[in-house]
């Protein structure tokens, strides 16, 4: 057994009662008027989210995930009348998100298929109106690909990009636990006000509370804001079905970190406040990417990947570990050597009790599902106090999950 390895943790120990009526089906009319639970040095209290800037130390570095949710659900009707849903998970060819979205004529994606039994073979067709053009979008299933099915989309027009296609007929994928259809308002409310880089199939929901008013107040306080990118995959909703978390396979997610972000972290001693668990996963993965390139500076950029259990294996094998700043400097040197203004990588990191945080020292986050990997991440940060935090939230009428209320966690 690995030192401090969490594989034998029982997921049933990370359960709590969450009645359906406590799950927020819609957001607050004003984003920053949601409730804010404040956990600071073991004490629990509450306020309004608009008060958040007063809780962040002047001069702190605050890191946001600037990913943008795509309209990833496509619906096709077969000649028989059967409805087939094709849920675009991640690009296959071209593999780079931005290149794929800018591609015209034909792309391939890894997809989930709804009503798969009705689509044994053949092409699906759907007319698409883009501006003044009417195109015929076809979808053909090529076979299994990792977590889903490889699907090639073809629309035969060199003047229309795949981003145009998704914008024209795609549906925004709101979380399944909302138990309702996507509405027009979700196109705005299920995006952060600072979203920029298309690619997620779920929102980084801690960021949904921020308004320009709150961002301006952070600036006025002297808080430095920086942005990274993690494209949230559908695996974020994947339940842990194994009794022990060692039997759970984490989904891989695509991350991008600019050289300026690495420099900002180093300027702040390697520490920051993270907005959302996706920012946490990216930042903590950055430490382990530093470990990888420190030990293997010639590692190809395409091979940058943080495996699920790497943190615990590294802790077990190395008495003298890289400091946070040493790992970040290794990333910086690697980016310089490879002339990379942006570091692209994938991560499967699982953060659970037994994990040692390296970069993140405070987290802004919503309230997560029982028995989820996100609850494990919170427990790794605040220990068993997660139970007190969630009991307080339940007892004080906090709203839960994606459109629910927020918290700031300062151990």
JOWO-V132538 format. One record per helix or strand of 3 or more residues. SS is the DSSP state (H for helix, E for strand). FROM is the first residue (numbers start at 0). LEN is the number of residues. If there is no record, write none. Layout:
ss->SS from->FROM len->LEN
ss->SS from->FROM len->LEN
This chain:
ss->H from->10 len->4
ss->H from->19 len->3
ss->H from->30 len->3
ss->E from->34 len->6
ss->E from->42 len->6
ss->H from->48 len->7
ss->E from->60 len->5
ss->E from->66 len->3
ss->E from->72 len->5
ss->E from->82 len->11
ss->H from->96 len->6
ss->E from->105 len->9
ss->H from->115 len->3
ss->E from->122 len->8
ss->E from->132 len->13
ss->E from->147 len->7
ss->H from->161 len->8
ss->H from->175 len->3
ss->H from->185 len->4
ss->E from->196 len->4
ss->H from->204 len->5
ss->H from->211 len->9
ss->E from->223 len->8
ss->H from->233 len->4
ss->H from->244 len->3
ss->E from->252 len->6
ss->H from->258 len->9
ss->E from->271 len->4
ss->H from->276 len->19
ss->H from->300 len->3
ss->H from->309 len->8
ss->H from->323 len->14
ss->E from->341 len->6
ss->E from->359 len->7
ss->H from->372 len->10
ss->H from->384 len->11
ss->E from->405 len->5
